[in-house]
Amino acid sequence: MNNMIFSLHIVSAPYSKQAAQSAYCFAQSALKKGHTIKRVFFSNDGVHCGSSLTTPPQDEANVSKNWAALASQHDIDLVICVAAAQRRGLLDKTEAERYGLEHYNVEATFTLSGLGQLVEAAVESDRLITFG
């Protein structure tokens, strides 16, 4: 089987459904098989996966830290839908400054961008898989 390029789309919050963890496990498995993960796009409640303030109990997975580590190790683009993030109170440093706010809470490995990044991922990947 040829190596494939995947992009993932996560639409549900990390601790309300299994979707973010399932996507993470899928990504790990695909990478082990030699496939590529081009981009993971977080929209709707999935944007909470990029919060730097999430502090789950020690016996639970830290979704944002796990995604950040995997992305750093395998050069995966982690993109949070900017409109969905703003509606849910997630801002990076640039957006916080833009709105005159002192604080921001998006994990540094994640970037805020628009839906065009999801469209581009779909075009440039062999498969776009939605989890949610």
KOLFI-727250 format. One record per residue (C-alpha): residue in three letters; residue number from 1; x negated, y, z. Coordinates in Angstrom, 1 decimal, m for minus. Each point is the difference from the previous one (the first is absolute). Layout:
<pt><residu>ALA</residu><num>NUM</num><xx>X</xx><yy>Y</yy><zz>Z</zz></pt>
...
This chain:
<pt><residu>MET</residu><num>1</num><xx>0.0</xx><yy>0.0</yy><zz>0.0</zz></pt>
<pt><residu>ASN</residu><num>2</num><xx>m1.3</xx><yy>3.5</yy><zz>m0.9</zz></pt>
<pt><residu>ASN</residu><num>3</num><xx>m0.6</xx><yy>2.5</yy><zz>2.7</zz></pt>
<pt><residu>MET</residu><num>4</num><xx>2.9</xx><yy>2.4</yy><zz>0.3</zz></pt>
<pt><residu>ILE</residu><num>5</num><xx>0.4</xx><yy>3.6</yy><zz>1.1</zz></pt>
<pt><residu>PHE</residu><num>6</num><xx>2.8</xx><yy>0.5</yy><zz>2.6</zz></pt>
<pt><residu>SER</residu><num>7</num><xx>1.5</xx><yy>3.1</yy><zz>1.5</zz></pt>
<pt><residu>LEU</residu><num>8</num><xx>2.3</xx><yy>m0.2</yy><zz>3.0</zz></pt>
<pt><residu>HIS</residu><num>9</num><xx>2.9</xx><yy>2.1</yy><zz>1.0</zz></pt>
<pt><residu>ILE</residu><num>10</num><xx>1.1</xx><yy>0.0</yy><zz>3.7</zz></pt>
<pt><residu>VAL</residu><num>11</num><xx>3.3</xx><yy>1.5</yy><zz>0.8</zz></pt>
<pt><residu>SER</residu><num>12</num><xx>0.8</xx><yy>m1.0</yy><zz>3.6</zz></pt>
<pt><residu>ALA</residu><num>13</num><xx>m1.4</xx><yy>1.0</yy><zz>3.4</zz></pt>
<pt><residu>PRO</residu><num>14</num><xx>m2.9</xx><yy>m2.1</yy><zz>1.3</zz></pt>
<pt><residu>TYR</residu><num>15</num><xx>1.7</xx><yy>m1.2</yy><zz>3.2</zz></pt>
<pt><residu>SER</residu><num>16</num><xx>3.6</xx><yy>m0.2</yy><zz>m1.0</zz></pt>
<pt><residu>LYS</residu><num>17</num><xx>m0.5</xx><yy>m2.6</yy><zz>m2.7</zz></pt>
<pt><residu>GLN</residu><num>18</num><xx>m2.6</xx><yy>m2.5</yy><zz>m1.1</zz></pt>
<pt><residu>ALA</residu><num>19</num><xx>m0.6</xx><yy>1.7</yy><zz>m3.4</zz></pt>
<pt><residu>ALA</residu><num>20</num><xx>m3.2</xx><yy>1.9</yy><zz>0.8</zz></pt>
<pt><residu>GLN</residu><num>21</num><xx>m1.6</xx><yy>m3.0</yy><zz>1.6</zz></pt>
<pt><residu>SER</residu><num>22</num><xx>1.1</xx><yy>m2.3</yy><zz>m2.8</zz></pt>
<pt><residu>ALA</residu><num>23</num><xx>m1.5</xx><yy>2.5</yy><zz>m2.6</zz></pt>
<pt><residu>TYR</residu><num>24</num><xx>m3.2</xx><yy>0.1</yy><zz>2.0</zz></pt>
<pt><residu>CYS</residu><num>25</num><xx>m0.2</xx><yy>m3.9</yy><zz>0.1</zz></pt>
<pt><residu>PHE</residu><num>26</num><xx>0.7</xx><yy>0.0</yy><zz>m3.7</zz></pt>
<pt><residu>ALA</residu><num>27</num><xx>m2.8</xx><yy>2.5</yy><zz>m0.7</zz></pt>
<pt><residu>GLN</residu><num>28</num><xx>m2.5</xx><yy>m2.0</yy><zz>2.0</zz></pt>
<pt><residu>SER</residu><num>29</num><xx>0.9</xx><yy>m3.2</yy><zz>m1.8</zz></pt>
<pt><residu>ALA</residu><num>30</num><xx>m0.1</xx><yy>1.6</yy><zz>m3.4</zz></pt>
<pt><residu>LEU</residu><num>31</num><xx>m3.4</xx><yy>1.5</yy><zz>0.7</zz></pt>
<pt><residu>LYS</residu><num>32</num><xx>m1.4</xx><yy>m3.4</yy><zz>1.2</zz></pt>
<pt><residu>LYS</residu><num>33</num><xx>1.1</xx><yy>m1.5</yy><zz>m3.3</zz></pt>
<pt><residu>GLY</residu><num>34</num><xx>m1.9</xx><yy>2.7</yy><zz>m1.9</zz></pt>
<pt><residu>HIS</residu><num>35</num><xx>2.9</xx><yy>2.2</yy><zz>m1.0</zz></pt>
<pt><residu>THR</residu><num>36</num><xx>m0.1</xx><yy>3.8</yy><zz>0.4</zz></pt>
<pt><residu>ILE</residu><num>37</num><xx>2.4</xx><yy>2.2</yy><zz>2.0</zz></pt>
<pt><residu>LYS</residu><num>38</num><xx>0.0</xx><yy>3.4</yy><zz>m1.8</zz></pt>
<pt><residu>ARG</residu><num>39</num><xx>2.3</xx><yy>1.9</yy><zz>2.2</zz></pt>
<pt><residu>VAL</residu><num>40</num><xx>2.4</xx><yy>m0.4</yy><zz>2.9</zz></pt>
<pt><residu>PHE</residu><num>41</num><xx>2.8</xx><yy>2.6</yy><zz>m0.1</zz></pt>
<pt><residu>PHE</residu><num>42</num><xx>2.0</xx><yy>0.7</yy><zz>3.2</zz></pt>
<pt><residu>SER</residu><num>43</num><xx>3.4</xx><yy>1.6</yy><zz>m0.4</zz></pt>
<pt><residu>ASN</residu><num>44</num><xx>3.3</xx><yy>0.3</yy><zz>1.9</zz></pt>
<pt><residu>ASP</residu><num>45</num><xx>m0.6</xx><yy>m1.2</yy><zz>3.6</zz></pt>
<pt><residu>GLY</residu><num>46</num><xx>m3.2</xx><yy>m1.8</yy><zz>m1.2</zz></pt>
<pt><residu>VAL</residu><num>47</num><xx>m1.8</xx><yy>3.3</yy><zz>0.4</zz></pt>
<pt><residu>HIS</residu><num>48</num><xx>m0.2</xx><yy>m0.8</yy><zz>3.7</zz></pt>
<pt><residu>CYS</residu><num>49</num><xx>m2.7</xx><yy>m2.5</yy><zz>m0.9</zz></pt>
<pt><residu>GLY</residu><num>50</num><xx>m2.4</xx><yy>2.9</yy><zz>m0.4</zz></pt>
<pt><residu>SER</residu><num>51</num><xx>0.5</xx><yy>1.6</yy><zz>3.4</zz></pt>
<pt><residu>SER</residu><num>52</num><xx>m3.2</xx><yy>0.4</yy><zz>2.0</zz></pt>
<pt><residu>LEU</residu><num>53</num><xx>2.1</xx><yy>0.2</yy><zz>3.2</zz></pt>
<pt><residu>THR</residu><num>54</num><xx>1.4</xx><yy>m3.5</yy><zz>m0.1</zz></pt>
<pt><residu>THR</residu><num>55</num><xx>m1.2</xx><yy>m1.9</yy><zz>3.1</zz></pt>
<pt><residu>PRO</residu><num>56</num><xx>1.5</xx><yy>m3.5</yy><zz>0.0</zz></pt>
<pt><residu>PRO</residu><num>57</num><xx>m0.6</xx><yy>m2.4</yy><zz>3.0</zz></pt>
<pt><residu>GLN</residu><num>58</num><xx>m3.3</xx><yy>m1.8</yy><zz>m0.2</zz></pt>
<pt><residu>ASP</residu><num>59</num><xx>1.6</xx><yy>m3.3</yy><zz>m1.0</zz></pt>
<pt><residu>GLU</residu><num>60</num><xx>1.6</xx><yy>1.6</yy><zz>m3.1</zz></pt>
<pt><residu>ALA</residu><num>61</num><xx>m1.5</xx><yy>1.0</yy><zz>m3.3</zz></pt>
<pt><residu>ASN</residu><num>62</num><xx>m0.9</xx><yy>3.7</yy><zz>m0.5</zz></pt>
<pt><residu>VAL</residu><num>63</num><xx>1.3</xx><yy>0.4</yy><zz>m3.4</zz></pt>
<pt><residu>SER</residu><num>64</num><xx>m1.6</xx><yy>3.4</yy><zz>m0.9</zz></pt>
<pt><residu>LYS</residu><num>65</num><xx>m3.4</xx><yy>m1.1</yy><zz>1.3</zz></pt>
<pt><residu>ASN</residu><num>66</num><xx>0.2</xx><yy>m3.4</yy><zz>m1.9</zz></pt>
<pt><residu>TRP</residu><num>67</num><xx>0.9</xx><yy>1.8</yy><zz>m3.3</zz></pt>
<pt><residu>ALA</residu><num>68</num><xx>m2.7</xx><yy>2.5</yy><zz>0.5</zz></pt>
<pt><residu>ALA</residu><num>69</num><xx>m2.6</xx><yy>m2.6</yy><zz>0.6</zz></pt>
<pt><residu>LEU</residu><num>70</num><xx>1.1</xx><yy>m2.1</yy><zz>m3.0</zz></pt>
<pt><residu>ALA</residu><num>71</num><xx>0.0</xx><yy>3.1</yy><zz>m2.2</zz></pt>
<pt><residu>SER</residu><num>72</num><xx>m3.5</xx><yy>1.0</yy><zz>1.1</zz></pt>
<pt><residu>GLN</residu><num>73</num><xx>m1.3</xx><yy>m3.5</yy><zz>m0.5</zz></pt>
<pt><residu>HIS</residu><num>74</num><xx>1.5</xx><yy>m0.5</yy><zz>m3.5</zz></pt>
<pt><residu>ASP</residu><num>75</num><xx>0.3</xx><yy>3.6</yy><zz>m1.3</zz></pt>
<pt><residu>ILE</residu><num>76</num><xx>3.8</xx><yy>m0.1</yy><zz>0.0</zz></pt>
<pt><residu>ASP</residu><num>77</num><xx>2.0</xx><yy>3.3</yy><zz>m0.5</zz></pt>
<pt><residu>LEU</residu><num>78</num><xx>2.5</xx><yy>0.5</yy><zz>2.8</zz></pt>
<pt><residu>VAL</residu><num>79</num><xx>2.6</xx><yy>2.6</yy><zz>m1.0</zz></pt>
<pt><residu>ILE</residu><num>80</num><xx>2.8</xx><yy>1.3</yy><zz>2.1</zz></pt>
<pt><residu>CYS</residu><num>81</num><xx>3.0</xx><yy>1.7</yy><zz>m1.7</zz></pt>
<pt><residu>VAL</residu><num>82</num><xx>m0.4</xx><yy>3.6</yy><zz>1.0</zz></pt>
<pt><residu>ALA</residu><num>83</num><xx>3.7</xx><yy>0.8</yy><zz>0.0</zz></pt>
<pt><residu>ALA</residu><num>84</num><xx>1.0</xx><yy>m3.0</yy><zz>2.0</zz></pt>
<pt><residu>ALA</residu><num>85</num><xx>m2.9</xx><yy>0.7</yy><zz>2.5</zz></pt>
<pt><residu>GLN</residu><num>86</num><xx>1.0</xx><yy>3.6</yy><zz>0.5</zz></pt>
<pt><residu>ARG</residu><num>87</num><xx>3.6</xx><yy>m1.0</yy><zz>0.7</zz></pt>
<pt><residu>ARG</residu><num>88</num><xx>m1.2</xx><yy>m2.4</yy><zz>2.7</zz></pt>
<pt><residu>GLY</residu><num>89</num><xx>m2.6</xx><yy>2.3</yy><zz>1.6</zz></pt>
<pt><residu>LEU</residu><num>90</num><xx>m3.2</xx><yy>m1.5</yy><zz>m1.5</zz></pt>
<pt><residu>LEU</residu><num>91</num><xx>m2.5</xx><yy>2.6</yy><zz>m1.2</zz></pt>
<pt><residu>ASP</residu><num>92</num><xx>m3.6</xx><yy>m0.1</yy><zz>m1.0</zz></pt>
<pt><residu>LYS</residu><num>93</num><xx>m2.4</xx><yy>2.9</yy><zz>0.9</zz></pt>
<pt><residu>THR</residu><num>94</num><xx>0.7</xx><yy>1.8</yy><zz>m3.3</zz></pt>
<pt><residu>GLU</residu><num>95</num><xx>3.8</xx><yy>m0.1</yy><zz>0.3</zz></pt>
<pt><residu>ALA</residu><num>96</num><xx>m0.2</xx><yy>1.0</yy><zz>3.7</zz></pt>
<pt><residu>GLU</residu><num>97</num><xx>m2.0</xx><yy>3.1</yy><zz>m0.9</zz></pt>
<pt><residu>ARG</residu><num>98</num><xx>2.4</xx><yy>0.8</yy><zz>m2.9</zz></pt>
<pt><residu>TYR</residu><num>99</num><xx>2.9</xx><yy>0.1</yy><zz>2.5</zz></pt>
<pt><residu>GLY</residu><num>100</num><xx>m2.0</xx><yy>1.8</yy><zz>2.7</zz></pt>
<pt><residu>LEU</residu><num>101</num><xx>0.0</xx><yy>m2.9</yy><zz>2.3</zz></pt>
<pt><residu>GLU</residu><num>102</num><xx>m2.9</xx><yy>m0.9</yy><zz>2.4</zz></pt>
<pt><residu>HIS</residu><num>103</num><xx>0.4</xx><yy>m3.8</yy><zz>m0.1</zz></pt>
<pt><residu>TYR</residu><num>104</num><xx>0.0</xx><yy>m2.7</yy><zz>m2.5</zz></pt>
<pt><residu>ASN</residu><num>105</num><xx>0.5</xx><yy>m3.8</yy><zz>0.3</zz></pt>
<pt><residu>VAL</residu><num>106</num><xx>m0.9</xx><yy>m1.8</yy><zz>m3.2</zz></pt>
<pt><residu>GLU</residu><num>107</num><xx>m2.8</xx><yy>m2.5</yy><zz>0.2</zz></pt>
<pt><residu>ALA</residu><num>108</num><xx>m3.0</xx><yy>1.3</yy><zz>m1.9</zz></pt>
<pt><residu>THR</residu><num>109</num><xx>m0.1</xx><yy>m2.9</yy><zz>m2.4</zz></pt>
<pt><residu>PHE</residu><num>110</num><xx>3.5</xx><yy>0.8</yy><zz>m1.3</zz></pt>
<pt><residu>THR</residu><num>111</num><xx>0.7</xx><yy>2.8</yy><zz>m2.4</zz></pt>
<pt><residu>LEU</residu><num>112</num><xx>3.3</xx><yy>1.9</yy><zz>m0.6</zz></pt>
<pt><residu>SER</residu><num>113</num><xx>1.2</xx><yy>0.3</yy><zz>m3.6</zz></pt>
<pt><residu>GLY</residu><num>114</num><xx>3.0</xx><yy>m0.1</yy><zz>m2.1</zz></pt>
<pt><residu>LEU</residu><num>115</num><xx>2.0</xx><yy>m2.8</yy><zz>m1.8</zz></pt>
<pt><residu>GLY</residu><num>116</num><xx>m2.2</xx><yy>0.4</yy><zz>m3.1</zz></pt>
<pt><residu>GLN</residu><num>117</num><xx>m2.6</xx><yy>m2.1</yy><zz>1.9</zz></pt>
<pt><residu>LEU</residu><num>118</num><xx>2.5</xx><yy>m2.8</yy><zz>0.2</zz></pt>
<pt><residu>VAL</residu><num>119</num><xx>0.8</xx><yy>0.3</yy><zz>m3.7</zz></pt>
<pt><residu>GLU</residu><num>120</num><xx>m3.7</xx><yy>0.0</yy><zz>m0.9</zz></pt>
<pt><residu>ALA</residu><num>121</num><xx>m0.6</xx><yy>m3.1</yy><zz>2.2</zz></pt>
<pt><residu>ALA</residu><num>122</num><xx>2.8</xx><yy>m1.8</yy><zz>m1.8</zz></pt>
<pt><residu>VAL</residu><num>123</num><xx>m1.5</xx><yy>0.9</yy><zz>m3.4</zz></pt>
<pt><residu>GLU</residu><num>124</num><xx>m3.6</xx><yy>m0.9</yy><zz>0.9</zz></pt>
<pt><residu>SER</residu><num>125</num><xx>0.8</xx><yy>m3.2</yy><zz>1.8</zz></pt>
<pt><residu>ASP</residu><num>126</num><xx>1.0</xx><yy>m3.5</yy><zz>m1.2</zz></pt>
<pt><residu>ARG</residu><num>127</num><xx>2.6</xx><yy>m0.1</yy><zz>2.7</zz></pt>
<pt><residu>LEU</residu><num>128</num><xx>1.7</xx><yy>2.4</yy><zz>2.4</zz></pt>
<pt><residu>ILE</residu><num>129</num><xx>1.5</xx><yy>m1.8</yy><zz>3.0</zz></pt>
<pt><residu>THR</residu><num>130</num><xx>2.4</xx><yy>1.7</yy><zz>2.4</zz></pt>
<pt><residu>PHE</residu><num>131</num><xx>0.2</xx><yy>m1.0</yy><zz>3.6</zz></pt>
<pt><residu>GLY</residu><num>132</num><xx>2.9</xx><yy>1.2</yy><zz>2.1</zz></pt>
